[in-house]
Amino acid sequence: MEVSRIEFESLDGKEIPAFFVDSKSSKAALIIHGYASSKNEMLGFGYEVAEKGYNSYIIDLRGHGENENVFDEDVIYDVNGVIKKLKEKYGKIITIGHSLGGLLSLKSDSDFAIAVSPPLMPKVVDVAKFMLRVNSCKVKEKDENVLFKILESYNPPEREKNAIVFYGLGESKGIEIGIKKWAEGRDVKVIAIDEKQSSLPKIDVDAEKLKAYIPNFISHLSVVHAKKIIDSL
């Protein structure tokens, strides 16, 4: 299989950087990352999807990764712009999204949607808001509340069928409750996952010290994606 860089155009005319994993297939899957992630972080997953027999397309949503456009409430235009183009070639398109990408997958114009831990609730509890805001150093966004505005306006996604939703048993109860409530009365499948679920480490940590340290840790993880590093090669 070959991996190449390509570009798409959103429904509102913005450039969308993407990776294409060519499996020489007649089927295609669009892979959508979550908030503060990128196509780089989903490339390995995209390769695995390609091994299952799909040509995989992994995009950078606006404000993320190499996408220089500002993250705003029209982010669904990125997803549907790519779907529109891919349907010209493949006819039917499957979307696979994680977290915010899962919500976008369910809301999209795809023929079948897979959503992994989508936030199917319009409101976010304060502790989750804190973690999301810490990670926002990786996002070029319209304002600090744009993600929460998106969750409010995009929920609940209208899709009634042709969808599978996965969630982890170790995730917050809000995720699980939101998914199960949304699935009621819809012809969709919900699957709970017990793999890759964390437990509390055996270490004593002061909550305030942890809160102060988290931004340092996030910065350490994200600096490798800085464009300046690649430009200097």
C-alpha positions, -999 to +999 in steps of 0.1 A: +000+000+000+011+035-008+006+067+013+004+101-004-005+137+005-035+151-013-059+180-009-097+184-009-120+215-007-146+221+019-182+231+010-172+267+018-141+267-004-113+260+022-084+237+015-083+204+034-049+186+037-052+148+037-034+115+036-044+089+011-037+052+018-042+034-015-052-002-011-063-005-047-099-009-036-132+001-051-144+010-016-134+041+004-134+052+040-130+088+053-113+089+087-120+119+110-099+128+140-111+143+172-106+177+188-069+187+191-058+156+171-047+155+134-044+132+104-008+125+115-021+108+147-047+088+128-025+076+100-017+043+116-054+037+121-060+046+085-034+021+074-052-006+094-085+004+077-068+001+043-056-034+052-093-043+057-099-034+020-108+003+019-089+031+002-084+054+033-086+091+033-075+109+066-081+146+068-070+175+089-101+194+101-099+232+100-076+245+127-059+212+132-026+197+119-017+213+086-051+228+080-044+266+083-081+276+084-096+286+117-116+260+136-152+272+137-189+262+137-188+253+100-163+223+105-189+199+091-183+216+057-149+200+057-163+165+061-191+169+037-169+186+011-146+155+011-176+132+010-190+150-020-158+146-039-153+110-030-188+100-039-180+111-075-154+084-076-167+056-053-204+062-052-208+052-015-186+064+014-181+052+049-170+076+076-150+066+107-146+092+134-132+095+169-147+118+196-156+150+179-148+132+146-174+106+157-200+133+161-191+147+127-193+112+112-228+107+125-239+142+113-223+138+079-237+129+045-219+095+044-237+064+035-226+046+067-211+061+098-188+046+125-184+067+156-159+060+183-168+077+216-188+106+201-198+133+225-236+130+220-245+156+246-248+194+241-232+203+275-198+194+289-191+190+326-164+213+340-137+187+345-140+177+309-140+214+298-107+217+317-090+188+299-103+200+265-090+235+271-056+222+281-053+203+248-064+234+228-028+245+224-028+222+194-058+240+177-061+272+158-096+282+168-121+310+164-124+315+202-121+295+233-157+285+234-161+273+198-159+236+206-187+239+231-208+259+206-203+231+181-215+205+206-246+225+214-255+231+178-246+197+163-264+176+189-283+154+185-272+143+150-302+135+128-290+101+115-316+074+120-298+043+107-267+030+090-244+036+120-223+018+146-212+036+178-184+023+200-175+035+234-151+024+261-162+010+294-136+030+312-148+063+298-169+089+315-205+080+322-216+111+303-202+096+271-220+063+277-253+079+288-253+103+258-247+075+233-274+052+247-299+080+249-292+091+213-295+055+201-330+050+216-355+045+188-329+045+160-318+016+139-282+018+150-258-005+168-240+003+200-209-017+211-191-014+244-153-019+244-132-032+273-098-030+256-074-001+261-092+012+291-071+028+318-071+024+356-059+047+383-020+044+386-005+036+420+011+070+426+004+098+450-003+131+432-015+163+446-045+175+425-033+211+423+002+201+413-012+178+387-034+206+373-003+228+370+018+201+353-007+189+327+000+219+303+037+210+304+030+174+295+006+183+267+032+207+253+058+180+254+036+156+234+025+182+208+058+199+200+069+171+176+041+183+153+054+218+150+058+229+114+091+246+121+108+212+127+099+199+093+107+232+076+142+231+091+151+198+075 
